[in-house]
């Protein structure tokens, strides 16, 4: 569902944003060359390879450049709507 955003830093931008979709790639690299030797699906990670736990979506303000979780932009918009 679409939700309004408000930049938590500049507090003026409600229209211009960059939505960054983060897609983790799980790889095994050669320690000497840095070449990727294998790309693993998330269900095939071994016990020593932690799955990605970060945000799937980040938002960047198109005015000031602040990059935060989508939740911060949504909560700031809600907070300002309640103050009116």
Z-matrix of the N, CA and C atoms (Angstrom, degrees):
N
C 1 1.448
C 2 1.520 1 108.82
N 3 1.291 2 116.77 1 136.19
C 4 1.461 3 122.08 2 179.25
C 5 1.522 4 110.29 3 -69.85
N 6 1.327 5 115.06 4 138.89
C 7 1.458 6 121.10 5 179.29
C 8 1.525 7 108.80 6 -135.30
N 9 1.325 8 117.61 7 146.48
C 10 1.462 9 119.18 8 177.87
C 11 1.523 10 111.36 9 -70.61
N 12 1.321 11 114.92 10 148.58
C 13 1.463 12 122.93 11 175.97
C 14 1.519 13 109.01 12 -113.67
N 15 1.323 14 115.67 13 154.13
C 16 1.461 15 123.16 14 168.57
C 17 1.519 16 106.31 15 -145.81
N 18 1.330 17 116.56 16 130.33
C 19 1.458 18 120.39 17 -178.55
C 20 1.527 19 109.58 18 -63.97
N 21 1.358 20 117.74 19 126.84
C 22 1.461 21 120.51 20 -179.90
C 23 1.527 22 113.35 21 -74.24
N 24 1.328 23 118.01 22 -11.26
C 25 1.461 24 120.58 23 -178.98
C 26 1.518 25 112.01 24 -98.34
N 27 1.332 26 117.41 25 -59.39
C 28 1.474 27 119.10 26 -177.06
C 29 1.528 28 112.18 27 -83.33
N 30 1.330 29 117.49 28 -18.82
C 31 1.467 30 124.18 29 175.61
C 32 1.531 31 114.54 30 55.67
N 33 1.324 32 116.86 31 21.57
C 34 1.462 33 119.20 32 178.04
C 35 1.525 34 112.12 33 -124.75
N 36 1.321 35 117.06 34 -27.18
C 37 1.460 36 120.37 35 -175.68
C 38 1.522 37 111.29 36 -81.22
N 39 1.331 38 115.80 37 122.24
C 40 1.459 39 122.46 38 174.72
C 41 1.529 40 111.74 39 -123.61
N 42 1.344 41 116.74 40 3.77
C 43 1.463 42 119.30 41 -172.03
C 44 1.523 43 116.21 42 -126.69
N 45 1.317 44 119.51 43 -33.59
C 46 1.466 45 121.80 44 -170.20
C 47 1.522 46 111.05 45 -110.13
N 48 1.337 47 115.25 46 110.17
C 49 1.454 48 120.90 47 -176.74
C 50 1.521 49 110.77 48 -140.91
N 51 1.299 50 115.46 49 156.14
C 52 1.456 51 122.37 50 169.94
C 53 1.520 52 106.73 51 -112.66
N 54 1.322 53 116.77 52 124.51
C 55 1.460 54 121.76 53 177.96
C 56 1.522 55 106.98 54 -98.21
N 57 1.320 56 115.42 55 121.95
C 58 1.461 57 122.26 56 -175.82
C 59 1.520 58 108.17 57 -108.76
N 60 1.322 59 115.86 58 113.06
C 61 1.461 60 120.92 59 178.52
C 62 1.526 61 108.04 60 -92.53
N 63 1.317 62 115.89 61 119.65
C 64 1.455 63 120.56 62 -177.61
C 65 1.522 64 109.79 63 -96.95
N 66 1.314 65 115.70 64 123.41
C 67 1.451 66 121.94 65 178.13
C 68 1.526 67 107.81 66 -121.48
N 69 1.317 68 117.37 67 106.19
C 70 1.464 69 118.60 68 -178.44
C 71 1.526 70 111.79 69 -70.65
N 72 1.336 71 115.10 70 144.83
C 73 1.466 72 122.66 71 172.03
C 74 1.515 73 106.58 72 -117.27
N 75 1.303 74 116.21 73 125.76
C 76 1.451 75 121.66 74 179.01
C 77 1.522 76 107.67 75 -97.20
N 78 1.323 77 116.12 76 118.85
C 79 1.464 78 120.47 77 -174.96
C 80 1.521 79 110.95 78 -131.16
N 81 1.331 80 114.56 79 157.06
C 82 1.461 81 122.81 80 166.80
C 83 1.517 82 106.08 81 -112.75
N 84 1.347 83 114.20 82 129.51
C 85 1.462 84 119.22 83 -176.69
C 86 1.524 85 110.94 84 -114.26
N 87 1.328 86 115.70 85 150.94
C 88 1.449 87 121.41 86 172.18
C 89 1.520 88 107.73 87 -72.15
N 90 1.344 89 119.05 88 122.75
C 91 1.463 90 120.39 89 -175.27
C 92 1.531 91 114.06 90 -67.22
N 93 1.336 92 118.43 91 -22.89
C 94 1.455 93 120.61 92 179.85
C 95 1.531 94 112.77 93 -86.28
N 96 1.337 95 116.85 94 -40.88
C 97 1.467 96 120.09 95 -173.64
C 98 1.521 97 113.62 96 -102.26
N 99 1.334 98 117.52 97 -21.77
C 100 1.458 99 120.83 98 -176.13
C 101 1.517 100 113.37 99 80.76
N 102 1.318 101 117.09 100 2.32
C 103 1.464 102 121.21 101 178.30
C 104 1.528 103 110.38 102 -70.43
N 105 1.331 104 116.84 103 141.66
C 106 1.459 105 121.58 104 175.32
C 107 1.523 106 108.10 105 -74.35
N 108 1.320 107 115.98 106 120.74
C 109 1.464 108 121.12 107 -179.75
C 110 1.518 109 112.33 108 -94.74
N 111 1.346 110 116.69 109 -29.30
C 112 1.463 111 120.21 110 -179.90
C 113 1.517 112 109.41 111 -155.04
N 114 1.320 113 115.20 112 142.87
C 115 1.462 114 120.94 113 171.80
C 116 1.528 115 106.29 114 -112.42
N 117 1.340 116 115.23 115 128.02
C 118 1.459 117 120.62 116 -172.18
C 119 1.520 118 111.24 117 -110.39
N 120 1.327 119 117.42 118 138.47
C 121 1.464 120 119.13 119 170.98
C 122 1.527 121 109.39 120 -71.35
N 123 1.323 122 118.63 121 152.33
C 124 1.466 123 121.20 122 -176.89
C 125 1.529 124 114.12 123 -53.62
N 126 1.308 125 117.90 124 -33.17
C 127 1.466 126 120.29 125 -177.87
C 128 1.539 127 112.76 126 -76.37
N 129 1.328 128 117.83 127 -8.05
C 130 1.467 129 120.48 128 179.77
C 131 1.527 130 113.37 129 -107.96
N 132 1.331 131 117.93 130 15.51
C 133 1.455 132 120.29 131 178.83
C 134 1.525 133 109.92 132 -70.51
N 135 1.327 134 115.96 133 141.57
C 136 1.466 135 118.60 134 177.45
C 137 1.526 136 109.87 135 -84.86
N 138 1.319 137 116.34 136 178.35
C 139 1.467 138 121.60 137 -174.65
C 140 1.530 139 112.90 138 -64.15
N 141 1.328 140 118.43 139 -21.13
C 142 1.464 141 121.64 140 -177.59
C 143 1.520 142 113.23 141 -94.92
N 144 1.317 143 117.59 142 -3.22
C 145 1.469 144 121.94 143 -178.36
C 146 1.530 145 108.41 144 -108.79
N 147 1.318 146 116.72 145 104.32
C 148 1.463 147 121.79 146 -178.33
C 149 1.526 148 110.86 147 -73.74
N 150 1.324 149 118.34 148 135.89
C 151 1.465 150 120.26 149 175.24
C 152 1.528 151 110.37 150 -71.52
N 153 1.316 152 116.19 151 155.11
C 154 1.462 153 122.50 152 179.11
C 155 1.521 154 109.46 153 -66.31
N 156 1.330 155 116.26 154 132.89
C 157 1.463 156 120.82 155 -178.26
C 158 1.520 157 112.38 156 -119.57
N 159 1.309 158 117.62 157 9.19
C 160 1.461 159 120.78 158 -178.09
C 161 1.513 160 112.63 159 -81.99
N 162 1.330 161 114.88 160 -175.81
C 163 1.461 162 121.70 161 -179.46
C 164 1.530 163 111.20 162 -69.58
N 165 1.322 164 116.04 163 140.47
C 166 1.462 165 120.58 164 175.82
C 167 1.520 166 110.24 165 -74.66
N 168 1.336 167 116.66 166 -29.68
C 169 1.462 168 121.66 167 -178.96
C 170 1.521 169 109.39 168 -129.52
N 171 1.325 170 115.81 169 131.69
C 172 1.454 171 122.61 170 169.77
C 173 1.519 172 107.13 171 -115.02
N 174 1.320 173 116.49 172 155.80
C 175 1.464 174 121.51 173 178.69
C 176 1.519 175 107.91 174 -124.89
N 177 1.329 176 115.54 175 135.78
C 178 1.461 177 121.05 176 175.10
C 179 1.516 178 108.70 177 -114.91
N 180 1.339 179 115.80 178 131.91
C 181 1.461 180 120.98 179 176.33
C 182 1.524 181 108.80 180 -67.99
N 183 1.310 182 116.14 181 130.58
C 184 1.454 183 121.12 182 179.48
C 185 1.518 184 113.29 183 -76.47
N 186 1.315 185 118.15 184 -7.59
C 187 1.464 186 122.06 185 179.88
C 188 1.526 187 111.17 186 -99.72
N 189 1.338 188 117.82 187 -57.50
C 190 1.474 189 120.47 188 -174.62
C 191 1.522 190 113.67 189 -101.09
N 192 1.350 191 118.25 190 -13.86
C 193 1.455 192 121.24 191 176.92
C 194 1.518 193 115.44 192 89.11
N 195 1.325 194 118.55 193 0.88
C 196 1.459 195 121.13 194 178.25
C 197 1.521 196 109.99 195 -59.15
N 198 1.327 197 117.08 196 132.32
C 199 1.460 198 122.34 197 177.24
C 200 1.521 199 108.14 198 -118.10
N 201 1.335 200 115.96 199 122.27
C 202 1.465 201 122.65 200 -177.41
C 203 1.530 202 108.67 201 -144.38
N 204 1.328 203 115.44 202 176.57
C 205 1.460 204 120.06 203 174.46
C 206 1.532 205 108.90 204 -66.51
N 207 1.307 206 115.56 205 152.65
C 208 1.467 207 120.92 206 178.50
C 209 1.525 208 110.53 207 -57.90
N 210 1.310 209 116.79 208 -36.58
C 211 1.465 210 122.40 209 -178.24
C 212 1.534 211 111.84 210 -57.81
N 213 1.339 212 117.36 211 -39.07
C 214 1.472 213 120.22 212 -179.83
C 215 1.526 214 111.36 213 -63.18
N 216 1.334 215 117.58 214 -40.94
C 217 1.463 216 121.56 215 179.66
C 218 1.526 217 110.72 216 -67.81
N 219 1.331 218 117.03 217 -39.74
C 220 1.467 219 121.56 218 179.92
C 221 1.526 220 110.26 219 -68.02
N 222 1.335 221 117.05 220 -45.15
C 223 1.468 222 120.53 221 -179.04
C 224 1.528 223 111.14 222 -64.50
N 225 1.322 224 117.56 223 -36.72
C 226 1.466 225 120.19 224 178.72
C 227 1.528 226 110.19 225 -65.15
N 228 1.325 227 117.24 226 -40.76
C 229 1.465 228 120.60 227 177.91
C 230 1.522 229 110.57 228 -63.38
N 231 1.334 230 117.32 229 -43.43
C 232 1.476 231 120.83 230 178.07
C 233 1.517 232 111.14 231 -62.79
N 234 1.308 233 115.97 232 -44.60
C 235 1.475 234 120.87 233 -179.58
C 236 1.519 235 111.40 234 -58.46
N 237 1.316 236 117.29 235 -44.24
C 238 1.461 237 120.66 236 -178.77
C 239 1.531 238 111.58 237 -71.22
N 240 1.341 239 118.28 238 -30.85
C 241 1.473 240 120.76 239 176.97
C 242 1.524 241 110.22 240 -67.50
N 243 1.326 242 117.44 241 -36.12
C 244 1.473 243 120.69 242 -179.73
C 245 1.513 244 112.14 243 -72.74
N 246 1.323 245 117.89 244 -22.35
C 247 1.469 246 120.97 245 179.95
C 248 1.522 247 112.68 246 -80.15
N 249 1.307 248 116.57 247 -13.94
C 250 1.482 249 119.89 248 -178.76
C 251 1.487 250 111.91 249 -79.87
